[in-house]
């Protein structure tokens, strides 16, 4: 990620022209501090779960937040969302070196459908500034599928492990803190008392990229989850 950095650490004040509820703030936190983009479908199933007309309700509220200058909507091409029930690989320092050839094949073989038009939501630069996060950059064409699947990983964690999800540090935040300039950072990092775990969503990663990511984590004593 490389969204614009905020110049503020966040505010409890309401933006002008709209009254924000807890759900709105959670959506904005997700898009300014955790991931760069969400699809409308992801917004609906996560933040309107169990409600009637979830898709319609989500689209309407996103539109209102867009009018308020907090969100932007765009239509992009992205591969249909995969079902991510568990990581492809979980590795911890001291474990054997993974078999990268098998993992690369597994990652590549799961892409069976072509990209399709997908409506996404991003935070505005103003929202990022207000909440002490990031916003204002539309994912590049080469990033859309990756970004939406990374969002899927985060949303899954938010539902199943909310305390862990609150520790999710995005790549943008890691970069802003001065880490990894000139090298590949993980998509996210989760720090805990037992150590830090890197989170990475794998596209059609070749063996060379998998090995480089593994060595990056191993050299820094990082556990990792590859989704």
Phi, psi and omega in degrees: 000153179209044180293165179293137181282142177279155177258002181232163183261010179109162182211148176271354182290154176275140172291156183290142171090357180207142177260121184264135174260181182299320180295318178301316182294326179291319176299315181292322175299317180300318187273345178255338186236344188244306182223167186271329187211153172228149169276160176299323177299319178294319178299314183295310186287338181269311190260350174237027182301134176080006180256158175287141177055048183301316182297316181294318180296318179296315181298320180294315182290322175300320177299320179293321178290333175290316178300326180283356177084018183258332181231159172232147175246143179215152173255125184229168172265129179210148175294146177305145185294129176281154172277114183252087184276335182197160178297149172293325183210135170240122181234142177230150178308133182100342177287159176298157176294131182295161175272095189295328180298315180293321181292317179300319179296317180298317180295317184290321188286348183275354179268096186249350185235146181286163176299154177220160179297129185222130177275125181241164179234134172232160173282149174281164175300324180295319178296319178298318178296314182298322184260006178070033181231226188220155179180173173096358178245122176285136176303140174293163181303325181282352185252344191299312180298315179300312185296321180290327177283326173297320176300322178298320177297314180296315182296324176298316179293320180302323181281315187272328184221067186300326179293321177292321181299328180294344179266000182294120175250122182288164176299323179299318179293319178298318180294320180295333179277004175092010182270141167072024179294127181084004178221167182281118173272154173292163179296328178201163179223137178238119181260139177215175180299330180277000181123180183259146178237125176277141177246128182223131171264126182265121171281224175272065185291131173282169181303320183298320181289321177297316180295320180295319178295317179300314181295322177302313181289316182299318182293340181253006179068029182265133163287163175209155172241123176254119182256000000 
